[in-house]
Amino acid sequence: MAGGYEKAITIESAIRSIAERRYLLPSIQRKFTWDMDQVCRLFDSIMRHYPINSLMLWKVDSAEVRAGFRFYEFLTKYAERYAEDNPDFDTKGHGEFYAVIDGQQRLTSLYIGLKGHLRGEEAPVVVAQGVRPRCPAAEEAPSQPCRRPRP
């Protein structure tokens, strides 16, 4: 809807869109920069039903735009110390998709925490009230905010 708001999407829908390459990242996006504490805080906010803000998506349906811009896939594995690069994605012959202009850090965190690998560990970890990323604080005290353990 040009100039307006779309209806809310579910986390499940967003994850599916990433997996099916319907959400891609334009080359103007910075790398994924969140640390484990930020990822855990996002999941903590979701579990507490706090708002996590909106996304800004650009509908890419023009062959000219596809040819003139570079796009990347979302990360599926992440270890902070390696600061991985997002894989290139060739959009030639790819159907309509959305470029994520705002929300990449949150979407990447959700995807890695629910379907991917974080620090070499497979996701997800299921607790009584929902899904959480692998976070030691969540296993010790699920009702407490997620915090990175101190070395």
Helices and strands as residue ranges (DSSP letters): H 11-19, E 23-26, H 36-47, E 56-60, H 63-68, E 71-72, E 77-78, G 80-82, E 88-89, E 97-102, H 104-114, E 117-118, E 121-122, E 125-127, E 130-132, H 136-140
